[in-house]
């Protein structure tokens, strides 16, 4: 795995964890595995991505996922549905995709229009094709410490970033700020698997700054730009910044920032992910990983 990049040249003490480079390496490795699968006589893995409506950000995400899927040598099945799509119509499409042997993974892009219940849709995806790992079955498997589930892409990407720094996380105190089902809760389960001591903090946590300063590993996933200051960080800690928000600069331009004040944190942390270029690329790489994993189970070991 690609080693973290030093930022000492710019006066910082932290080392940058280059998620973009790691994701590119992962994609190359997945492509090689796909080629081996095809050489064994199996069909190309296929990922179906469903987009309901015309949310601009979602359209960008979906197109990027399709590009990366092709880059990994896999098929991409794009399913575009209008904003007016009913829940019944979407569930009918998911049923078709569940039954389609050419589709190994299904991802429904969130958010969905208000007339559609996201939980109902997510749980309609067959657990073995739930490459986002957000359905109740895969969530339960993760919570129970089982190894036959599919792990949500963003927490899995965070874990791989951490593993590039810490070969053994046994006994380290990991603090997660943010308790969402998408990142915080599954991240806690993954770090428990690594034998970390895990604290999950959230909006109601008292003395959150004090708790954050106790962390050897700090994962921040709140969606609140600049929440975590350098004074919140234990010297030498590893910081994973999941947040990404577009803000306006005083010059009238816009830029992307994370939940951590990056420049301040770099003066204190041992390792840190940038925004952008940290967790985001790894999320997509882990989606490709999950798709290949499901394809291998379907094609090579169909009885599993």
N, C-alpha and C positions, 0 to 999 in steps of 0.2 A: 504494500500500500504506500502511496506517495507520502513522504515525510512532510511535517509542517514547515512552512517557509519562515525564515527569520525576518523580523521587522526592525531589527536593531539599527539598520542603516539609517532609518528615519528618526532615530532618537527614542524609539520605543523599546520597552523591555520585553514585551510579549512576543511570542512566536505565532505567526499566522497559520491557521489550519485551513489549507487550500481545498475547499470542497469542490471547486470547479475542476481542478486537476484530478482529484480522487474519483469524481464522477466520470470523467473522460476515460480513466483507466478501467473503471468498472464496466463501462459500456463496451470498451474494446474486448475485455475478457468475456462478457456475455455474448458478443458477436461470435467469438471463437467457439464458445459452447454451442451456440445455435448451429454453426457450420458442422460441428461434430454430430449433432442430433440429426441433421439432414443427411449426412454421410451414412448414418445408420439406417436410412430409409424412412425416416419420419417426416411429416409435413412441418412447414414453418410454424412456429408459435404465432398465435394471433391475439391481439388485444383490441377489444371493442371499447371505444370511448363515446359516451352519450352526453350530448349537450342539449339542454332544454332552454330555449330563449336566446337572446342576443346580448348578454352581458359582455361588454368589451374586454374586461379582465379575463373572464372565463374563456372567451374566444382565443385570446393570446395563449393562455395556459394549454388549451386543448391542441392548438396548432403546434406548440412546442413539444407536447407529448407525442404527437404523431411523427414529427421530425426525428425525435430521439428514438422512437420505436423502430423506424426504418433504418436509422443509423446503427442500431443493434442487430440488424438483419432480420427483424420480425415483421409480420403483417400488422397493419393498423386498419381497423374497421371503424370509420367515423359515422356516427349516427346523430344527425342534426334534426332537432324537433322544435316547432314553433313555441312561443311564449304561452300560447293558449292551450297547449297540450294538457289533457286531463290525467289524473293519476292512473285511471284505468288504462288509458292508452300507453302510458309509460310502463306500467306493469306488464302489459301484453308484449311490449318489445323486449323487456328483460326475460320473459318466459321464452321467447324465440331464441334469444342469445344463449340462455342456459342450455337449450336443447341443441344448439348448433355445435357440431364437433370441431369445426374450424376455429371456434372462439375459445381460447384457453383462459382469458381473463376479461372481466367486465369492470369498467369504471364509470360511474355516473358523476359528472362534474357538479360540484356544489358551488354556490347555493342554487336551490331549485325555486321556481315560482311559488307564490303563497298557497296556491290550490293543491300543492303536492306535499305530502308528508315525507320528509327525508328519511326518517327511521324506517317507515314502511317500505320504501324503495330499496334502501340499503339491505334490509333483511330479506328482500325478494331475490337478491342475487345469490346463486348457489354458493355455499361456503367455499367450495373448491375452486370457484372462479372469482372470488371476492378479493381481487388483488390490492384493494385499498385496506383490507383487513379490518374493516369497521363494522361488519355485521356482528350480531349477537353471538354466533357460534365461534367465530375467530377471536372475538373479544374475550369470551369465556375460556377458550383454550389458553390464551395468553395469561389470563388471571390465575389459572390453575397450574401454570408452569409446564404445560404440555408442549411438545415439540412438533406436533403435526398441524399446527395452525399457520395462518398467514399474518405476519406482523405489519402493522400500519407503516406506511412508507416514510413519513417524516421522523417518527421516533427511531425507526431502524437506521435511517440515514444519520441521525444524531449519534446513535450507538457506534456506528462505523467510524465516525469522526473522532469520537472519544477513544476508540481502540487504536487509532493511529498514534495517539499520544501515550495511552496507558495500556501496556500489554497485560497488566493484571490490576484490576480495580478492587480486589478484595480488601474490605475494611475501610475504604475511602468513604467520606461523608459526601453524599450527593444531595444537593438541594435543587428542587424543581420549583420555579415560580410560575404558576399556571396549572390549573387542575382540569383542563378540558378533556373530553373523551378523545379528541383528535390527537393531542400531543401529551399533555401532562400525565394523565393516568396510565396510558400504555408505556410511557417513558419510565415511570416509576417501576412498573413490572419488569421491564428489561434490565434496569439497573439492580433490582433485587436479584435477578438471575446472575448478575456479575458479582454478587456478594457485597454490594455496597450497603452502607447504612443510608436509608433514603428518607428525606423529609420533603413533603409536598406542601408548599405554601400557596396562598391564594388571596383574593381580595379581602377576606375577613381575617387574615393572619395578623396577629399582634407582633410588634417589634420585628417586622419583616427584614429590616436592614441588618439587625443583629444576627438573625438566623442565616441570612445570605452570607455574612462574613465568616460563618463557621464552615462554609462549603469548600471541600477540595475540588468538587465538580459542581458548577453552577449552570443549570439549563434554564433559560428564560423564554417563556412562550405565553405572553399576555396580549400582544397586539397593541400595547401602549408604548408609543415611541419615547425613547430616552428615560424609561422608568428607572433602570438600574444605573447608578452613578459609580464612579471609581471607588468611592468610599465604602460601597457595599461589598467590595470584593476582597477576599483573603489574598494576601500576597502570594503569588505563585499558582493560584488556582487556575483550573481549566474552565473557560467560559464558552458555552454554546448558545448563540443568540438566534432563536428561531423566528423572532418577530421581523416583519418587513412592512414599512409604512412609507408612503410618498408624502413628503412635506415640501412646503414652499420656502425658499431661501429669501433673505432680505433683498437680494438682487432681482427677485421676481422669477427666478428659475425654480425647478423642482429637483429633488434628489431622494433616493431611497435610504432610509435609516432603519436601524433595528430597535429592539427594546432596551439595549444597553448603550450607554454613551461611549462610543467606540474609542475615541481619542483618550478619554480619561481612563477607561478600563485597560488600555494598552500599557499604561504606566504601572499597573499593579499586577495584572494577570500574568500567568506563565505562558498560557496558550489561549488563543481566542479565534472564533470564526468571524469573518467579515460579513457585512451586509451591503450589497449583494455578493454572491460568490462563495457562500458558506453552505448553509443548510439547503437552500433551494435546489441547486444542481444535484445534491445527493438524494433529495426526495424523488426526483424523476429517475435517477439511476436505480433507486430501490424499487420503484414501480416496474422497471424493466427486469430487475432481479426477480421480483415476485411473479411476473408474467412467465419468465423462463422456468421458474420453480413449478408453477401450476402446469405448464406444458409438459415438463418432464414427468410429472405424476400422471398426467392423462395419457401420454403417448408411450412412455417407457414402462411405467408400472401402473397400468390402468386398474388393477385390483386394489391398490393402496388407498 
